[in-house]
Amino acid sequence: MAVIGIGQIGASFALAARRAGVVDRVIGVARKQTTRDEALGVGAADECTADVVEALGDADIVYVSVPVGAMRGVFEQIAPHLPAGCLVTDAGSTKAEVCRWAAQLLPETVSFIGGHPMAGTEKHGPAAASAELFDGTTYLLCPGRAAQPVTTRLESAIRRIGAAPLVVDPDQHDTILAYSSHLPHLVAVALSVAIARSGIEGIVRFSAGGLRDTTRIAAADVDMWRDIFAANSEAVLAATRAMREVTEEFIEAIETGDVQRVESLLETGRRFREKLYASPVGVDSSEGEAQDSD
Amino acid sequence: MAVIGIGQIGASFALAARRAGVVDRVIGVARKQTTRDEALGVGAADECTADVVEALGDADIVYVSVPVGAMRGVFEQIAPHLPAGCLVTDAGSTKAEVCRWAAQLLPETVSFIGGHPMAGTEKHGPAAASAELFDGTTYLLCPGRAAQPVTTRLESAIRRIGAAPLVVDPDQHDTILAYSSHLPHLVAVALSVAIARSGIEGIVRFSAGGLRDTTRIAAADVDMWRDIFAANSEAVLAATRAMREVTEEFIEAIETGDVQRVESLLETGRRFREKLYASPVGVDSSEGEAQDSD
């Protein structure tokens, strides 16, 4: 297996897949020497290189986990060199564009299945990787034109690394993720920026878990999120406008002393949050996945 | 000690104070029979009653932990019956109004020190209480006109239950808490409402820790937060308007494809969050307080 972009997700996939006996030899690709060293250090790869084409060799699986904005370039680069019959899959946070690029750029001699593991933390790099990262999480898949046996094989591999595969249409993926992941991220960042601008010193002493949890994911990788907001701009904008509207309602209700309206907003939020994790839907209600972020 | 409003905080204070040998006998007050039974069940009180005046007896400490909106009424009710020389303290989430009410309503024969433990979870009731709830947290105090020896005594008691006392001016408290606690709460609720309105079914399967953590505190008690937003409306509005402004900036930057501006907002948020828990300030950077909410 070649892992192009062997950061936290790529290295974790490699570790988990090796542990499960799904893959044997792993070649990791990273531009930075420190990342390559880290990947080797945690045992995620047998070999590392900065050369994408060299890494391909006769790989049966090519796992592309680079920020969405770099995905197109990687596809263009690998397309002429992909071993016939290999499976190409990605771990990009948006799927519509990525799947379109794959259909346009990758040769028909290979299979492409878009992927998006619902795992990862606000940390990054192979040093933050773990073979257990996918345990109890959902792993979204967009098989597109891939043949059923290839999809079945990937689904089985995903189960063996501890995750639950779930097939979804790429456009639907992006619409839903705008609410389930991109908006929460934007909100965590906006909240952090608003608090930063207040200039209050030593605010942690005046806070407990609320501040910590609502802002946690704001610490995540900037490049990755810049690319996500660009790649899924329409859906992210729609979700953010919906958020702005609720914020406006809160402001209006507090300004006018409309206690009932404040209470009604609080109650809607409370009910939604209580239901969210109330009925375990397979693996997803796990309280164990204590550090996932996107 | 009399604990008026023996919910999660009141019951936890009783448990912790008993464990530390700070108080002996505890009389709990709650309107609901189930709450009284729970408080007795978890060993937070020796006796429970619905009658505030009856609970006072010859208490040396009167701990008032009711929602801020109910505080004034409780002060009016207890004022004529407070044993001379006792210490009255509260656990209300805002302090300016509460300290004003105490100064107006409580007799000069007693000492009042406003309090606000930076602890608590999104759960409520004595069943969610714990003697360890205050471990490693800050406990804010507004001594006002209380004599220094009384304050010193309360500070010592707070240290013995595992928290770090921090004296703060009531107005300053409310201004800071608007950013460190009230805005994060409003944002978590607004985010939950926006997602609820999207009508997406089974969204948890398309999410990881980001959604879970950013929305967690939205599950908290509605009455308590309605009162907080009312009691601290000006500061909450200022903070919420600041949040709205950042949200607007995000929308504009994504709409116009201004990638640099998106990146700059992400970078500001990331830097703020990374610094927030980077330098341990006493007890407050503890990652152990995994469930605190306000």
Chai-1 contact restraints between the chains, C-beta under 6 A:
chainA,res_idxA,chainB,res_idxB,connection_type,confidence,min_distance_angstrom,max_distance_angstrom,comment,restraint_id
A,M118,B,A208,contact,1.0,0.0,6.0,A-B,restraint_1
A,A119,B,A208,contact,1.0,0.0,6.0,A-B,restraint_2
A,T138,B,R205,contact,1.0,0.0,6.0,A-B,restraint_3
A,I176,B,I200,contact,1.0,0.0,6.0,A-B,restraint_4
A,I176,B,F206,contact,1.0,0.0,6.0,A-B,restraint_5
A,Y179,B,I195,contact,1.0,0.0,6.0,A-B,restraint_6
A,Y179,B,S198,contact,1.0,0.0,6.0,A-B,restraint_7
A,Y179,B,I200,contact,1.0,0.0,6.0,A-B,restraint_8
A,S180,B,I203,contact,1.0,0.0,6.0,A-B,restraint_9
A,S180,B,F206,contact,1.0,0.0,6.0,A-B,restraint_10
A,S180,B,S207,contact,1.0,0.0,6.0,A-B,restraint_11
A,S180,B,L211,contact,1.0,0.0,6.0,A-B,restraint_12
A,S181,B,G210,contact,1.0,0.0,6.0,A-B,restraint_13
A,P184,B,G210,contact,1.0,0.0,6.0,A-B,restraint_14
A,P184,B,L211,contact,1.0,0.0,6.0,A-B,restraint_15
A,P184,B,T214,contact,1.0,0.0,6.0,A-B,restraint_16
A,H185,B,G210,contact,1.0,0.0,6.0,A-B,restraint_17
A,L186,B,F250,contact,1.0,0.0,6.0,A-B,restraint_18
A,V187,B,L191,contact,1.0,0.0,6.0,A-B,restraint_19
A,A188,B,T214,contact,1.0,0.0,6.0,A-B,restraint_20
A,V189,B,L266,contact,1.0,0.0,6.0,A-B,restraint_21
A,V189,B,G269,contact,1.0,0.0,6.0,A-B,restraint_22
A,A190,B,V246,contact,1.0,0.0,6.0,A-B,restraint_23
A,A190,B,T247,contact,1.0,0.0,6.0,A-B,restraint_24
A,A190,B,F250,contact,1.0,0.0,6.0,A-B,restraint_25
A,L191,B,V187,contact,1.0,0.0,6.0,A-B,restraint_26
A,S192,B,G269,contact,1.0,0.0,6.0,A-B,restraint_27
A,S192,B,F272,contact,1.0,0.0,6.0,A-B,restraint_28
A,S192,B,R273,contact,1.0,0.0,6.0,A-B,restraint_29
A,V193,B,V246,contact,1.0,0.0,6.0,A-B,restraint_30
A,V193,B,L265,contact,1.0,0.0,6.0,A-B,restraint_31
A,V193,B,T268,contact,1.0,0.0,6.0,A-B,restraint_32
A,V193,B,G269,contact,1.0,0.0,6.0,A-B,restraint_33
A,A194,B,A242,contact,1.0,0.0,6.0,A-B,restraint_34
A,A194,B,M243,contact,1.0,0.0,6.0,A-B,restraint_35
A,A194,B,V246,contact,1.0,0.0,6.0,A-B,restraint_36
A,I195,B,Y179,contact,1.0,0.0,6.0,A-B,restraint_37
A,A196,B,T268,contact,1.0,0.0,6.0,A-B,restraint_38
A,A196,B,F272,contact,1.0,0.0,6.0,A-B,restraint_39
A,S198,B,Y179,contact,1.0,0.0,6.0,A-B,restraint_40
A,I200,B,I176,contact,1.0,0.0,6.0,A-B,restraint_41
A,I200,B,Y179,contact,1.0,0.0,6.0,A-B,restraint_42
A,I203,B,S180,contact,1.0,0.0,6.0,A-B,restraint_43
A,V204,B,L276,contact,1.0,0.0,6.0,A-B,restraint_44
A,V204,B,D284,contact,1.0,0.0,6.0,A-B,restraint_45
A,R205,B,T138,contact,1.0,0.0,6.0,A-B,restraint_46
A,R205,B,V281,contact,1.0,0.0,6.0,A-B,restraint_47
A,R205,B,D284,contact,1.0,0.0,6.0,A-B,restraint_48
A,F206,B,I176,contact,1.0,0.0,6.0,A-B,restraint_49
A,F206,B,S180,contact,1.0,0.0,6.0,A-B,restraint_50
A,S207,B,S180,contact,1.0,0.0,6.0,A-B,restraint_51
A,A208,B,M118,contact,1.0,0.0,6.0,A-B,restraint_52
A,A208,B,A119,contact,1.0,0.0,6.0,A-B,restraint_53
A,A208,B,D292,contact,1.0,0.0,6.0,A-B,restraint_54
A,G209,B,D292,contact,1.0,0.0,6.0,A-B,restraint_55
A,G209,B,S293,contact,1.0,0.0,6.0,A-B,restraint_56
A,G210,B,S181,contact,1.0,0.0,6.0,A-B,restraint_57
A,G210,B,P184,contact,1.0,0.0,6.0,A-B,restraint_58
A,G210,B,H185,contact,1.0,0.0,6.0,A-B,restraint_59
A,G210,B,I217,contact,1.0,0.0,6.0,A-B,restraint_60
A,G210,B,S293,contact,1.0,0.0,6.0,A-B,restraint_61
A,G210,B,D294,contact,1.0,0.0,6.0,A-B,restraint_62
A,L211,B,S180,contact,1.0,0.0,6.0,A-B,restraint_63
A,L211,B,P184,contact,1.0,0.0,6.0,A-B,restraint_64
A,D213,B,D213,contact,1.0,0.0,6.0,A-B,restraint_65
A,D213,B,R216,contact,1.0,0.0,6.0,A-B,restraint_66
A,T214,B,P184,contact,1.0,0.0,6.0,A-B,restraint_67
A,T214,B,A188,contact,1.0,0.0,6.0,A-B,restraint_68
A,T214,B,T214,contact,1.0,0.0,6.0,A-B,restraint_69
A,T215,B,R273,contact,1.0,0.0,6.0,A-B,restraint_70
A,R216,B,D213,contact,1.0,0.0,6.0,A-B,restraint_71
A,I217,B,G210,contact,1.0,0.0,6.0,A-B,restraint_72
A,A218,B,G269,contact,1.0,0.0,6.0,A-B,restraint_73
A,A218,B,R273,contact,1.0,0.0,6.0,A-B,restraint_74
A,A219,B,R270,contact,1.0,0.0,6.0,A-B,restraint_75
A,A219,B,R273,contact,1.0,0.0,6.0,A-B,restraint_76
A,A219,B,E274,contact,1.0,0.0,6.0,A-B,restraint_77
A,V222,B,L266,contact,1.0,0.0,6.0,A-B,restraint_78
A,V222,B,E267,contact,1.0,0.0,6.0,A-B,restraint_79
A,V222,B,R270,contact,1.0,0.0,6.0,A-B,restraint_80
A,W225,B,L266,contact,1.0,0.0,6.0,A-B,restraint_81
A,R226,B,V262,contact,1.0,0.0,6.0,A-B,restraint_82
A,R226,B,E263,contact,1.0,0.0,6.0,A-B,restraint_83
A,F229,B,I254,contact,1.0,0.0,6.0,A-B,restraint_84
A,F229,B,V262,contact,1.0,0.0,6.0,A-B,restraint_85
A,S233,B,I254,contact,1.0,0.0,6.0,A-B,restraint_86
A,L237,B,I254,contact,1.0,0.0,6.0,A-B,restraint_87
A,T240,B,I251,contact,1.0,0.0,6.0,A-B,restraint_88
A,A242,B,A194,contact,1.0,0.0,6.0,A-B,restraint_89
A,M243,B,A194,contact,1.0,0.0,6.0,A-B,restraint_90
A,R244,B,T247,contact,1.0,0.0,6.0,A-B,restraint_91
A,V246,B,A190,contact,1.0,0.0,6.0,A-B,restraint_92
A,V246,B,V193,contact,1.0,0.0,6.0,A-B,restraint_93
A,V246,B,A194,contact,1.0,0.0,6.0,A-B,restraint_94
A,T247,B,A190,contact,1.0,0.0,6.0,A-B,restraint_95
A,T247,B,R244,contact,1.0,0.0,6.0,A-B,restraint_96
A,F250,B,L186,contact,1.0,0.0,6.0,A-B,restraint_97
A,F250,B,A190,contact,1.0,0.0,6.0,A-B,restraint_98
A,I251,B,T240,contact,1.0,0.0,6.0,A-B,restraint_99
A,I254,B,F229,contact,1.0,0.0,6.0,A-B,restraint_100
A,I254,B,S233,contact,1.0,0.0,6.0,A-B,restraint_101
A,I254,B,L237,contact,1.0,0.0,6.0,A-B,restraint_102
A,V262,B,R226,contact,1.0,0.0,6.0,A-B,restraint_103
A,V262,B,F229,contact,1.0,0.0,6.0,A-B,restraint_104
A,E263,B,R226,contact,1.0,0.0,6.0,A-B,restraint_105
A,L265,B,V193,contact,1.0,0.0,6.0,A-B,restraint_106
A,L266,B,V189,contact,1.0,0.0,6.0,A-B,restraint_107
A,L266,B,V222,contact,1.0,0.0,6.0,A-B,restraint_108
A,L266,B,W225,contact,1.0,0.0,6.0,A-B,restraint_109
A,E267,B,V222,contact,1.0,0.0,6.0,A-B,restraint_110
A,T268,B,V193,contact,1.0,0.0,6.0,A-B,restraint_111
A,T268,B,A196,contact,1.0,0.0,6.0,A-B,restraint_112
A,G269,B,V189,contact,1.0,0.0,6.0,A-B,restraint_113
A,G269,B,S192,contact,1.0,0.0,6.0,A-B,restraint_114
A,G269,B,V193,contact,1.0,0.0,6.0,A-B,restraint_115
A,G269,B,A218,contact,1.0,0.0,6.0,A-B,restraint_116
A,R270,B,A219,contact,1.0,0.0,6.0,A-B,restraint_117
A,R270,B,V222,contact,1.0,0.0,6.0,A-B,restraint_118
A,F272,B,S192,contact,1.0,0.0,6.0,A-B,restraint_119
A,F272,B,A196,contact,1.0,0.0,6.0,A-B,restraint_120
A,R273,B,S192,contact,1.0,0.0,6.0,A-B,restraint_121
A,R273,B,T215,contact,1.0,0.0,6.0,A-B,restraint_122
A,R273,B,A218,contact,1.0,0.0,6.0,A-B,restraint_123
A,R273,B,A219,contact,1.0,0.0,6.0,A-B,restraint_124
A,E274,B,A219,contact,1.0,0.0,6.0,A-B,restraint_125
A,L276,B,V204,contact,1.0,0.0,6.0,A-B,restraint_126
A,D284,B,V204,contact,1.0,0.0,6.0,A-B,restraint_127
A,D284,B,R205,contact,1.0,0.0,6.0,A-B,restraint_128
A,D292,B,A208,contact,1.0,0.0,6.0,A-B,restraint_129
A,D292,B,G209,contact,1.0,0.0,6.0,A-B,restraint_130
A,S293,B,G209,contact,1.0,0.0,6.0,A-B,restraint_131
A,S293,B,G210,contact,1.0,0.0,6.0,A-B,restraint_132
A,D294,B,G210,contact,1.0,0.0,6.0,A-B,restraint_133
